[in-house]
Amino acid sequence: MRDAEHAADETTHAIVRRVNSTFVTPFDREDIYDLASGLDDVMDEMDEAVDLILLYEIEHLPAELSKQVEVLQRCAELTADAMPRLQAMKDLDEFWIEINRLENTGDRSYRRILASLFSGKYEALEVMKLKDVVEALEEAIDAFETVANIVEQIAVKES
């Protein structure tokens, strides 16, 4: 994960350098910066979740976390599929609608996981550790929604 996050940082820097050295951009410079930054935030949050698992030496994750990971995976697939479509600005509305739906699913899952963590079946220290991981995963899902919102704003401006 750390390698992927560093690669994402390098890509973000490359995008910024390219935009700064290009006279005419495919769409508004600020939107390109926001989109690159949003994608970088997604990677940062996912890296944080993995890092916390390692730093806290968490050996067993609750099964409920698999729903959050599934939502993240689907968001990543949809986002990767949508990025090339920015070039033509076509068929993007389904992207941001589905990301929003997935984010709502992630929110419901997040609340259920928290309820489970505070149910009394976990030790207090374990609850604190797992809560940090769950919050990082939730932030990553929220960051995908931010990216989808940026894509929607770009599409509306360019239409």
C-alpha positions as CSV (number, residue, x, y, z in Angstrom):
1,M,0.0,0.0,0.0
2,R,2.8,2.3,0.8
3,D,4.3,1.9,-2.7
4,A,0.9,2.6,-4.2
5,E,0.5,5.7,-2.1
6,H,4.0,7.0,-3.1
7,A,3.2,6.3,-6.7
8,A,0.0,8.3,-6.4
9,D,2.0,11.2,-4.9
10,E,4.4,11.1,-7.8
11,T,1.5,11.0,-10.3
12,T,-0.1,14.0,-8.5
13,H,3.2,16.0,-8.7
14,A,3.5,15.0,-12.4
15,I,0.0,16.3,-13.1
16,V,0.7,19.6,-11.4
17,R,4.0,20.0,-13.2
18,R,2.3,19.2,-16.5
19,V,-0.6,21.6,-15.9
20,N,1.8,24.3,-14.9
21,S,3.8,24.0,-18.1
22,T,0.8,23.7,-20.4
23,F,-0.7,26.8,-22.0
24,V,-4.0,25.2,-22.9
25,T,-5.6,22.6,-20.7
26,P,-8.4,20.2,-21.5
27,F,-10.5,21.9,-18.8
28,D,-10.1,24.5,-16.0
29,R,-6.7,24.3,-14.3
30,E,-8.2,24.6,-10.8
31,D,-10.5,21.6,-11.6
32,I,-7.5,19.6,-12.6
33,Y,-5.7,20.5,-9.4
34,D,-8.8,19.6,-7.3
35,L,-9.2,16.3,-9.1
36,A,-5.6,15.3,-8.6
37,S,-5.7,16.4,-5.0
38,G,-8.9,14.5,-4.4
39,L,-7.5,11.3,-5.9
40,D,-4.3,11.8,-3.7
41,D,-6.6,12.1,-0.6
42,V,-8.2,8.8,-1.4
43,M,-4.8,7.1,-1.5
44,D,-3.6,8.9,1.7
45,E,-6.7,7.6,3.6
46,M,-6.3,4.1,2.4
47,D,-2.6,4.2,3.3
48,E,-3.5,5.4,6.7
49,A,-5.9,2.5,7.3
50,V,-3.2,0.0,6.3
51,D,-0.5,1.8,8.3
52,L,-2.7,1.8,11.4
53,I,-3.3,-1.9,11.2
54,L,0.4,-2.5,11.0
55,L,1.4,0.1,13.7
56,Y,-1.3,-1.1,16.1
57,E,-0.3,-4.7,15.4
58,I,-3.9,-5.7,14.8
59,E,-4.0,-9.4,14.1
60,H,-7.7,-9.9,13.5
61,L,-10.1,-7.5,11.8
62,P,-13.8,-7.8,12.5
63,A,-15.7,-9.5,9.6
64,E,-17.9,-6.4,9.3
65,L,-14.9,-4.5,7.8
66,S,-15.2,-6.5,4.7
67,K,-18.2,-4.4,3.6
68,Q,-16.1,-1.3,3.9
69,V,-13.4,-2.8,1.8
70,E,-15.9,-4.0,-0.8
71,V,-17.3,-0.4,-1.1
72,L,-13.7,1.0,-1.4
73,Q,-12.9,-1.6,-4.1
74,R,-16.0,-0.8,-6.1
75,C,-15.4,3.0,-5.8
76,A,-11.9,2.5,-7.0
77,E,-13.0,0.4,-10.0
78,L,-15.7,3.0,-11.0
79,T,-13.3,5.9,-10.6
80,A,-10.6,4.2,-12.7
81,D,-13.2,3.6,-15.4
82,A,-14.5,7.2,-15.3
83,M,-11.2,9.0,-15.5
84,P,-10.7,8.3,-19.3
85,R,-14.2,9.4,-20.0
86,L,-13.4,12.9,-18.8
87,Q,-11.8,13.5,-22.2
88,A,-15.1,13.3,-24.0
89,M,-17.3,14.3,-21.0
90,K,-19.7,11.5,-21.8
91,D,-21.6,9.0,-19.6
92,L,-20.2,10.4,-16.4
93,D,-23.5,10.9,-14.6
94,E,-23.8,7.2,-13.8
95,F,-20.4,7.4,-12.2
96,W,-21.2,10.1,-9.6
97,I,-24.6,8.7,-8.9
98,E,-23.2,5.2,-8.2
99,I,-20.4,6.6,-6.1
100,N,-22.9,8.6,-4.0
101,R,-25.0,5.4,-3.5
102,L,-21.9,3.5,-2.5
103,E,-20.9,6.2,0.0
104,N,-24.3,6.0,1.6
105,T,-23.8,2.2,1.8
106,G,-20.4,2.9,3.4
107,D,-22.0,5.3,5.9
108,R,-24.5,2.7,7.0
109,S,-21.8,0.0,7.3
110,Y,-19.6,2.4,9.3
111,R,-22.4,3.0,11.8
112,R,-23.0,-0.7,12.2
113,I,-19.3,-1.4,12.7
114,L,-19.1,1.3,15.4
115,A,-22.2,-0.1,17.1
116,S,-20.5,-3.5,17.1
117,L,-17.3,-2.2,18.4
118,F,-19.1,-0.5,21.3
119,S,-21.3,-3.5,22.0
120,G,-19.1,-4.8,24.8
121,K,-17.6,-7.8,23.0
122,Y,-14.3,-6.1,22.5
123,E,-11.7,-4.9,25.0
124,A,-11.4,-1.1,25.4
125,L,-7.9,-0.9,23.8
126,E,-9.0,-3.0,20.9
127,V,-12.0,-0.7,20.3
128,M,-9.8,2.3,20.2
129,K,-7.5,0.7,17.7
130,L,-10.2,-0.7,15.4
131,K,-12.2,2.6,15.6
132,D,-9.2,4.5,14.1
133,V,-8.9,1.9,11.3
134,V,-12.7,2.1,10.6
135,E,-12.6,5.9,10.5
136,A,-9.7,5.9,8.0
137,L,-11.7,3.5,5.8
138,E,-14.7,5.8,6.1
139,E,-12.6,8.8,5.2
140,A,-11.3,7.0,2.1
141,I,-14.9,6.3,1.0
142,D,-15.8,10.0,1.6
143,A,-12.8,11.0,-0.4
144,F,-14.1,9.0,-3.4
145,E,-17.4,10.9,-3.1
146,T,-15.4,14.2,-3.1
147,V,-13.7,13.0,-6.4
148,A,-17.1,12.2,-7.9
149,N,-18.4,15.6,-6.9
150,I,-15.4,17.2,-8.6
151,V,-16.0,15.2,-11.7
152,E,-19.7,16.3,-11.7
153,Q,-18.7,19.9,-11.3
154,I,-16.3,19.6,-14.2
155,A,-18.9,17.9,-16.4
156,V,-21.5,20.7,-15.6
157,K,-18.9,23.4,-16.4
158,E,-17.9,21.9,-19.6
159,S,-21.4,21.0,-20.9
